[in-house]
Amino acid sequence: MTSLFFIFRLTLVSMVTYILAVAILTENFLRHVVRHTEEFFVIVGAALACAVITNAFSHVRRVRLIAGEVSSRTLSSRQRRQIEIPFEAGEAFDMIDAAIRELPGSEIAESARDSLQVQARVRRAAPYTQSGLPRHRLLSFIAPQPNQILATVTPNGEAGSVTLICEPARPAWTDWFLVDHGSNLENAEAVTRAITRRVAQRRRSEQADARQSETEKELTVAKLSLLHAQVEPHFLYNTLASAQLLTRSDPARADEMLGNLILYLRHSLPRTGQAMSTLGTELERACAYLDILKIRMGARLNLQIEVPAYLRQVELPPMMLQTLVENAIKHGLEPKSGGGTIWIMARSGDGTMIVTVADDGKGFSDDGAGTGIGLRNVRERLRLTYGKAAAFAIVANFPDGVTATITVPDHTLQGAAHG
């Protein structure tokens, strides 16, 4: 019924306009010959009615092919779409601008980023008259007129709302007589499909990045679990050998060394389902490790700890403090003949916790340098855990040694400190 009413309306308007034009023409200019021209005007009117009905039927048929349905909305030569893009207005503008510029037949595109508007002219091909037509001036009225597109992006919080208008480049009153054969419906659907494709492509890219980041994080966690389960063989052998010797000469110190070894091993075992540790737990592990070395190294190793009690409950990735302490021993104090001191300090900043491990050992000398694998692991784990909110710095200590500092976020520090 909708298609029949549409064809009837176009035919009726065209015929009424034709009859009025003939009446005015014959009344003012052809009054003396009207008796001899009545049949001519009837024939012309019938031909015009057939042309209008055929053109309207072609429009309805093409709209049905494009949209799969015929309604007042799809039959209209002027199409309006409201498209919600789940990105901020600037990104939404870039998407709609690219979609319109890549539209087939797009010839003129004017985009204003400040006002978030895009205007374009789109060349229209006539699906039923283009083929085989001679290019004569007398037939220029048959040539299809261009369409135009206006897109306006309205900011909507973190999203952008696009108002898309596709219409013929002619006055609106001509819609009573002329049709566009569904070309503006086709343009509106094409732009909508392009936006949908671009949004889906963006989502797939974000999901791929998220999967890659998750894979990197899982790989780091796997490396960390291996690090948990791995105790350096030389350290274990030397500790057990030292404890065996002490059982004969100093049983009390041997018992102390074995107790520290048990504490160190307990904290070094992997813990399923627990990705984060605390500064207090990591400090216990580091102290157990250093106490064992202190028994072995004697006066060559001194330890100073300055960690407030309220900071010991702050979360810290496991084995991070231990890595810095082991680096200070292996590459700082052990190569130095007279040994030295290790400082472990922590303080609160502006919503952050700052942990420092310093030594007065060999420093950045050639014979004190290591491979750097442990420090790279620290940086990577900080990046995966905190993003850009964490920091790691290692500098020369004065007058000797190295200072390594980790800064991690914790918004509960101020309340904990004042509590």
Contacts in CASP RR format, 6 or more apart in sequence:
PFRMAT RR
TARGET T0000
AUTHOR 0000-0000-0000
METHOD contacts of the structure
MODEL  1
MTSLFFIFRLTLVSMVTYILAVAILTENFLRHVVRHTEEFFVIVGAALAC
AVITNAFSHVRRVRLIAGEVSSRTLSSRQRRQIEIPFEAGEAFDMIDAAI
RELPGSEIAESARDSLQVQARVRRAAPYTQSGLPRHRLLSFIAPQPNQIL
ATVTPNGEAGSVTLICEPARPAWTDWFLVDHGSNLENAEAVTRAITRRVA
QRRRSEQADARQSETEKELTVAKLSLLHAQVEPHFLYNTLASAQLLTRSD
PARADEMLGNLILYLRHSLPRTGQAMSTLGTELERACAYLDILKIRMGAR
LNLQIEVPAYLRQVELPPMMLQTLVENAIKHGLEPKSGGGTIWIMARSGD
GTMIVTVADDGKGFSDDGAGTGIGLRNVRERLRLTYGKAAAFAIVANFPD
GVTATITVPDHTLQGAAHG
2 70 0 8 1.000
2 71 0 8 1.000
2 72 0 8 1.000
2 75 0 8 1.000
3 60 0 8 1.000
3 64 0 8 1.000
3 70 0 8 1.000
3 75 0 8 1.000
6 56 0 8 1.000
6 60 0 8 1.000
6 72 0 8 1.000
6 75 0 8 1.000
7 53 0 8 1.000
7 56 0 8 1.000
7 57 0 8 1.000
7 60 0 8 1.000
10 52 0 8 1.000
10 53 0 8 1.000
10 55 0 8 1.000
10 56 0 8 1.000
10 176 0 8 1.000
10 177 0 8 1.000
10 179 0 8 1.000
11 49 0 8 1.000
11 52 0 8 1.000
11 53 0 8 1.000
11 56 0 8 1.000
13 176 0 8 1.000
13 177 0 8 1.000
14 48 0 8 1.000
14 49 0 8 1.000
14 52 0 8 1.000
14 177 0 8 1.000
15 45 0 8 1.000
15 48 0 8 1.000
15 49 0 8 1.000
15 52 0 8 1.000
17 177 0 8 1.000
18 45 0 8 1.000
18 48 0 8 1.000
22 41 0 8 1.000
26 34 0 8 1.000
26 37 0 8 1.000
26 41 0 8 1.000
30 37 0 8 1.000
55 179 0 8 1.000
56 179 0 8 1.000
58 128 0 8 1.000
58 179 0 8 1.000
58 181 0 8 1.000
59 75 0 8 1.000
59 179 0 8 1.000
59 180 0 8 1.000
59 181 0 8 1.000
59 182 0 8 1.000
60 70 0 8 1.000
60 75 0 8 1.000
62 127 0 8 1.000
62 181 0 8 1.000
62 182 0 8 1.000
63 70 0 8 1.000
63 74 0 8 1.000
63 75 0 8 1.000
63 182 0 8 1.000
63 185 0 8 1.000
64 70 0 8 1.000
66 74 0 8 1.000
66 182 0 8 1.000
66 185 0 8 1.000
66 186 0 8 1.000
66 189 0 8 1.000
67 74 0 8 1.000
67 185 0 8 1.000
67 189 0 8 1.000
74 185 0 8 1.000
76 175 0 8 1.000
76 185 0 8 1.000
77 167 0 8 1.000
77 168 0 8 1.000
77 175 0 8 1.000
77 178 0 8 1.000
77 179 0 8 1.000
77 180 0 8 1.000
77 182 0 8 1.000
77 184 0 8 1.000
78 165 0 8 1.000
78 166 0 8 1.000
78 167 0 8 1.000
78 168 0 8 1.000
78 172 0 8 1.000
78 175 0 8 1.000
78 184 0 8 1.000
79 164 0 8 1.000
79 165 0 8 1.000
79 166 0 8 1.000
79 167 0 8 1.000
79 184 0 8 1.000
79 185 0 8 1.000
79 187 0 8 1.000
79 188 0 8 1.000
80 163 0 8 1.000
80 164 0 8 1.000
80 165 0 8 1.000
80 166 0 8 1.000
80 188 0 8 1.000
81 162 0 8 1.000
81 163 0 8 1.000
81 164 0 8 1.000
81 166 0 8 1.000
81 188 0 8 1.000
81 191 0 8 1.000
81 192 0 8 1.000
82 161 0 8 1.000
82 162 0 8 1.000
82 163 0 8 1.000
82 164 0 8 1.000
83 96 0 8 1.000
83 161 0 8 1.000
83 162 0 8 1.000
83 164 0 8 1.000
83 192 0 8 1.000
83 195 0 8 1.000
84 156 0 8 1.000
84 159 0 8 1.000
84 160 0 8 1.000
84 161 0 8 1.000
84 162 0 8 1.000
85 91 0 8 1.000
85 92 0 8 1.000
85 95 0 8 1.000
85 96 0 8 1.000
85 159 0 8 1.000
85 160 0 8 1.000
85 161 0 8 1.000
85 162 0 8 1.000
85 195 0 8 1.000
85 199 0 8 1.000
86 158 0 8 1.000
86 159 0 8 1.000
86 160 0 8 1.000
86 199 0 8 1.000
87 95 0 8 1.000
87 158 0 8 1.000
87 159 0 8 1.000
87 160 0 8 1.000
87 199 0 8 1.000
87 202 0 8 1.000
88 155 0 8 1.000
88 157 0 8 1.000
88 158 0 8 1.000
88 159 0 8 1.000
88 160 0 8 1.000
89 116 0 8 1.000
89 153 0 8 1.000
89 154 0 8 1.000
89 155 0 8 1.000
89 156 0 8 1.000
89 160 0 8 1.000
90 113 0 8 1.000
90 116 0 8 1.000
90 153 0 8 1.000
92 153 0 8 1.000
92 159 0 8 1.000
92 160 0 8 1.000
92 161 0 8 1.000
92 162 0 8 1.000
93 111 0 8 1.000
93 113 0 8 1.000
93 116 0 8 1.000
93 118 0 8 1.000
93 153 0 8 1.000
95 195 0 8 1.000
95 198 0 8 1.000
95 199 0 8 1.000
96 118 0 8 1.000
96 151 0 8 1.000
96 153 0 8 1.000
96 162 0 8 1.000
96 164 0 8 1.000
96 191 0 8 1.000
96 195 0 8 1.000
97 109 0 8 1.000
97 111 0 8 1.000
97 118 0 8 1.000
97 151 0 8 1.000
98 194 0 8 1.000
98 198 0 8 1.000
99 191 0 8 1.000
99 194 0 8 1.000
99 195 0 8 1.000
99 198 0 8 1.000
100 106 0 8 1.000
100 109 0 8 1.000
100 118 0 8 1.000
100 120 0 8 1.000
100 149 0 8 1.000
100 151 0 8 1.000
100 191 0 8 1.000
101 109 0 8 1.000
101 120 0 8 1.000
102 194 0 8 1.000
103 120 0 8 1.000
103 122 0 8 1.000
103 149 0 8 1.000
103 187 0 8 1.000
103 190 0 8 1.000
103 191 0 8 1.000
103 194 0 8 1.000
104 190 0 8 1.000
105 122 0 8 1.000
105 123 0 8 1.000
106 120 0 8 1.000
106 121 0 8 1.000
106 122 0 8 1.000
106 123 0 8 1.000
107 120 0 8 1.000
107 121 0 8 1.000
107 122 0 8 1.000
107 123 0 8 1.000
107 146 0 8 1.000
108 119 0 8 1.000
108 120 0 8 1.000
108 121 0 8 1.000
109 118 0 8 1.000
109 119 0 8 1.000
109 120 0 8 1.000
110 118 0 8 1.000
110 119 0 8 1.000
110 120 0 8 1.000
111 117 0 8 1.000
111 118 0 8 1.000
111 119 0 8 1.000
112 118 0 8 1.000
116 152 0 8 1.000
116 153 0 8 1.000
116 154 0 8 1.000
116 155 0 8 1.000
117 150 0 8 1.000
117 151 0 8 1.000
117 152 0 8 1.000
117 153 0 8 1.000
118 149 0 8 1.000
118 150 0 8 1.000
118 151 0 8 1.000
119 148 0 8 1.000
119 149 0 8 1.000
119 150 0 8 1.000
119 151 0 8 1.000
120 148 0 8 1.000
120 149 0 8 1.000
121 146 0 8 1.000
121 147 0 8 1.000
121 148 0 8 1.000
121 149 0 8 1.000
121 169 0 8 1.000
122 146 0 8 1.000
122 147 0 8 1.000
122 148 0 8 1.000
122 149 0 8 1.000
122 187 0 8 1.000
123 146 0 8 1.000
124 144 0 8 1.000
124 145 0 8 1.000
124 146 0 8 1.000
124 147 0 8 1.000
124 180 0 8 1.000
124 183 0 8 1.000
125 144 0 8 1.000
125 183 0 8 1.000
126 142 0 8 1.000
126 143 0 8 1.000
126 144 0 8 1.000
126 181 0 8 1.000
127 181 0 8 1.000
128 181 0 8 1.000
129 142 0 8 1.000
129 144 0 8 1.000
130 144 0 8 1.000
133 139 0 8 1.000
133 142 0 8 1.000
144 183 0 8 1.000
145 168 0 8 1.000
145 169 0 8 1.000
145 170 0 8 1.000
146 169 0 8 1.000
147 166 0 8 1.000
147 167 0 8 1.000
147 168 0 8 1.000
147 169 0 8 1.000
147 180 0 8 1.000
147 183 0 8 1.000
147 184 0 8 1.000
147 187 0 8 1.000
148 166 0 8 1.000
148 167 0 8 1.000
148 168 0 8 1.000
148 169 0 8 1.000
149 164 0 8 1.000
149 165 0 8 1.000
149 166 0 8 1.000
149 187 0 8 1.000
149 191 0 8 1.000
150 164 0 8 1.000
150 165 0 8 1.000
151 162 0 8 1.000
151 163 0 8 1.000
151 164 0 8 1.000
151 165 0 8 1.000
151 191 0 8 1.000
152 162 0 8 1.000
152 163 0 8 1.000
153 160 0 8 1.000
153 161 0 8 1.000
153 162 0 8 1.000
154 160 0 8 1.000
154 161 0 8 1.000
154 162 0 8 1.000
154 163 0 8 1.000
155 161 0 8 1.000
162 195 0 8 1.000
164 188 0 8 1.000
164 191 0 8 1.000
164 192 0 8 1.000
166 184 0 8 1.000
166 185 0 8 1.000
166 187 0 8 1.000
166 188 0 8 1.000
166 191 0 8 1.000
167 184 0 8 1.000
168 174 0 8 1.000
168 175 0 8 1.000
168 178 0 8 1.000
168 180 0 8 1.000
168 184 0 8 1.000
170 178 0 8 1.000
213 384 0 8 1.000
216 384 0 8 1.000
217 384 0 8 1.000
220 377 0 8 1.000
220 380 0 8 1.000
220 381 0 8 1.000
220 384 0 8 1.000
221 275 0 8 1.000
223 377 0 8 1.000
224 317 0 8 1.000
224 318 0 8 1.000
224 319 0 8 1.000
224 381 0 8 1.000
225 270 0 8 1.000
227 319 0 8 1.000
228 268 0 8 1.000
228 269 0 8 1.000
228 270 0 8 1.000
228 271 0 8 1.000
228 318 0 8 1.000
228 319 0 8 1.000
229 268 0 8 1.000
229 269 0 8 1.000
229 270 0 8 1.000
231 265 0 8 1.000
231 268 0 8 1.000
238 296 0 8 1.000
239 257 0 8 1.000
239 261 0 8 1.000
239 292 0 8 1.000
239 296 0 8 1.000
240 261 0 8 1.000
242 257 0 8 1.000
242 295 0 8 1.000
242 296 0 8 1.000
243 254 0 8 1.000
243 257 0 8 1.000
243 258 0 8 1.000
243 261 0 8 1.000
244 254 0 8 1.000
245 254 0 8 1.000
246 253 0 8 1.000
246 254 0 8 1.000
246 257 0 8 1.000
246 295 0 8 1.000
247 254 0 8 1.000
253 295 0 8 1.000
256 291 0 8 1.000
256 295 0 8 1.000
257 291 0 8 1.000
257 292 0 8 1.000
257 295 0 8 1.000
260 288 0 8 1.000
260 289 0 8 1.000
260 291 0 8 1.000
260 292 0 8 1.000
260 295 0 8 1.000
261 288 0 8 1.000
261 292 0 8 1.000
263 284 0 8 1.000
263 285 0 8 1.000
263 288 0 8 1.000
264 285 0 8 1.000
264 288 0 8 1.000
264 289 0 8 1.000
264 292 0 8 1.000
267 281 0 8 1.000
267 282 0 8 1.000
267 284 0 8 1.000
267 285 0 8 1.000
267 288 0 8 1.000
268 285 0 8 1.000
271 318 0 8 1.000
275 317 0 8 1.000
276 315 0 8 1.000
276 316 0 8 1.000
276 317 0 8 1.000
276 318 0 8 1.000
276 385 0 8 1.000
277 315 0 8 1.000
277 316 0 8 1.000
277 317 0 8 1.000
277 318 0 8 1.000
278 312 0 8 1.000
278 313 0 8 1.000
278 314 0 8 1.000
278 315 0 8 1.000
278 316 0 8 1.000
279 307 0 8 1.000
279 311 0 8 1.000
279 312 0 8 1.000
279 313 0 8 1.000
279 314 0 8 1.000
279 315 0 8 1.000
279 316 0 8 1.000
279 321 0 8 1.000
279 346 0 8 1.000
279 353 0 8 1.000
279 355 0 8 1.000
280 307 0 8 1.000
280 312 0 8 1.000
280 313 0 8 1.000
281 318 0 8 1.000
282 316 0 8 1.000
282 318 0 8 1.000
282 319 0 8 1.000
282 320 0 8 1.000
282 321 0 8 1.000
282 322 0 8 1.000
283 305 0 8 1.000
283 307 0 8 1.000
283 312 0 8 1.000
283 321 0 8 1.000
283 344 0 8 1.000
285 321 0 8 1.000
285 322 0 8 1.000
286 321 0 8 1.000
286 322 0 8 1.000
286 325 0 8 1.000
286 344 0 8 1.000
287 303 0 8 1.000
287 305 0 8 1.000
289 322 0 8 1.000
289 325 0 8 1.000
289 326 0 8 1.000
290 301 0 8 1.000
290 303 0 8 1.000
290 325 0 8 1.000
290 329 0 8 1.000
290 342 0 8 1.000
293 301 0 8 1.000
293 329 0 8 1.000
294 301 0 8 1.000
294 303 0 8 1.000
297 333 0 8 1.000
297 339 0 8 1.000
300 333 0 8 1.000
300 338 0 8 1.000
300 339 0 8 1.000
300 340 0 8 1.000
301 333 0 8 1.000
301 339 0 8 1.000
301 340 0 8 1.000
301 341 0 8 1.000
301 342 0 8 1.000
302 340 0 8 1.000
302 341 0 8 1.000
302 342 0 8 1.000
303 341 0 8 1.000
303 342 0 8 1.000
303 344 0 8 1.000
304 341 0 8 1.000
304 342 0 8 1.000
304 343 0 8 1.000
304 344 0 8 1.000
305 343 0 8 1.000
305 344 0 8 1.000
305 345 0 8 1.000
306 343 0 8 1.000
306 344 0 8 1.000
306 345 0 8 1.000
306 346 0 8 1.000
307 344 0 8 1.000
307 345 0 8 1.000
307 346 0 8 1.000
308 346 0 8 1.000
308 347 0 8 1.000
308 348 0 8 1.000
308 417 0 8 1.000
310 416 0 8 1.000
310 417 0 8 1.000
310 419 0 8 1.000
311 346 0 8 1.000
311 347 0 8 1.000
311 348 0 8 1.000
311 353 0 8 1.000
311 413 0 8 1.000
311 416 0 8 1.000
313 416 0 8 1.000
314 353 0 8 1.000
314 408 0 8 1.000
314 410 0 8 1.000
314 412 0 8 1.000
314 413 0 8 1.000
314 416 0 8 1.000
315 408 0 8 1.000
315 410 0 8 1.000
316 353 0 8 1.000
316 355 0 8 1.000
316 406 0 8 1.000
316 408 0 8 1.000
317 381 0 8 1.000
317 382 0 8 1.000
317 385 0 8 1.000
320 378 0 8 1.000
320 381 0 8 1.000
320 382 0 8 1.000
320 406 0 8 1.000
321 344 0 8 1.000
321 355 0 8 1.000
321 357 0 8 1.000
321 406 0 8 1.000
323 374 0 8 1.000
323 375 0 8 1.000
323 377 0 8 1.000
323 378 0 8 1.000
324 357 0 8 1.000
324 378 0 8 1.000
324 404 0 8 1.000
324 406 0 8 1.000
325 342 0 8 1.000
325 344 0 8 1.000
325 357 0 8 1.000
327 370 0 8 1.000
327 374 0 8 1.000
327 375 0 8 1.000
327 402 0 8 1.000
327 404 0 8 1.000
328 342 0 8 1.000
328 357 0 8 1.000
328 358 0 8 1.000
328 359 0 8 1.000
328 361 0 8 1.000
328 402 0 8 1.000
328 404 0 8 1.000
329 342 0 8 1.000
330 370 0 8 1.000
331 362 0 8 1.000
331 363 0 8 1.000
331 368 0 8 1.000
331 369 0 8 1.000
331 370 0 8 1.000
331 402 0 8 1.000
332 359 0 8 1.000
332 361 0 8 1.000
332 362 0 8 1.000
332 363 0 8 1.000
332 368 0 8 1.000
332 401 0 8 1.000
332 402 0 8 1.000
333 339 0 8 1.000
333 340 0 8 1.000
333 342 0 8 1.000
333 359 0 8 1.000
333 361 0 8 1.000
333 362 0 8 1.000
335 361 0 8 1.000
335 362 0 8 1.000
335 367 0 8 1.000
335 368 0 8 1.000
336 361 0 8 1.000
336 362 0 8 1.000
339 361 0 8 1.000
340 359 0 8 1.000
340 360 0 8 1.000
340 361 0 8 1.000
341 359 0 8 1.000
341 360 0 8 1.000
342 357 0 8 1.000
342 358 0 8 1.000
342 359 0 8 1.000
343 356 0 8 1.000
343 357 0 8 1.000
343 358 0 8 1.000
343 359 0 8 1.000
344 355 0 8 1.000
344 356 0 8 1.000
344 357 0 8 1.000
345 355 0 8 1.000
345 356 0 8 1.000
345 358 0 8 1.000
346 353 0 8 1.000
346 354 0 8 1.000
346 355 0 8 1.000
346 356 0 8 1.000
347 353 0 8 1.000
347 354 0 8 1.000
348 354 0 8 1.000
348 413 0 8 1.000
348 414 0 8 1.000
348 417 0 8 1.000
349 413 0 8 1.000
351 409 0 8 1.000
351 410 0 8 1.000
351 411 0 8 1.000
351 413 0 8 1.000
351 414 0 8 1.000
352 407 0 8 1.000
352 408 0 8 1.000
352 409 0 8 1.000
352 410 0 8 1.000
352 413 0 8 1.000
353 407 0 8 1.000
353 408 0 8 1.000
353 409 0 8 1.000
353 410 0 8 1.000
353 413 0 8 1.000
354 405 0 8 1.000
354 406 0 8 1.000
354 407 0 8 1.000
355 405 0 8 1.000
355 406 0 8 1.000
355 407 0 8 1.000
355 408 0 8 1.000
356 403 0 8 1.000
356 404 0 8 1.000
356 405 0 8 1.000
356 406 0 8 1.000
357 403 0 8 1.000
357 404 0 8 1.000
358 397 0 8 1.000
358 401 0 8 1.000
358 402 0 8 1.000
358 403 0 8 1.000
358 404 0 8 1.000
359 397 0 8 1.000
359 401 0 8 1.000
359 402 0 8 1.000
360 397 0 8 1.000
360 399 0 8 1.000
360 400 0 8 1.000
360 401 0 8 1.000
361 400 0 8 1.000
361 401 0 8 1.000
361 402 0 8 1.000
362 368 0 8 1.000
362 400 0 8 1.000
362 401 0 8 1.000
363 396 0 8 1.000
363 397 0 8 1.000
363 400 0 8 1.000
363 401 0 8 1.000
363 402 0 8 1.000
364 396 0 8 1.000
364 402 0 8 1.000
375 392 0 8 1.000
375 394 0 8 1.000
375 404 0 8 1.000
378 392 0 8 1.000
378 406 0 8 1.000
379 392 0 8 1.000
382 390 0 8 1.000
382 391 0 8 1.000
382 392 0 8 1.000
382 406 0 8 1.000
382 408 0 8 1.000
383 390 0 8 1.000
386 408 0 8 1.000
386 409 0 8 1.000
389 408 0 8 1.000
389 409 0 8 1.000
390 406 0 8 1.000
390 407 0 8 1.000
390 408 0 8 1.000
390 409 0 8 1.000
391 405 0 8 1.000
391 406 0 8 1.000
391 407 0 8 1.000
392 404 0 8 1.000
392 405 0 8 1.000
392 406 0 8 1.000
392 407 0 8 1.000
393 404 0 8 1.000
393 405 0 8 1.000
394 402 0 8 1.000
394 403 0 8 1.000
394 404 0 8 1.000
394 405 0 8 1.000
395 402 0 8 1.000
395 403 0 8 1.000
396 402 0 8 1.000
396 403 0 8 1.000
397 403 0 8 1.000
END
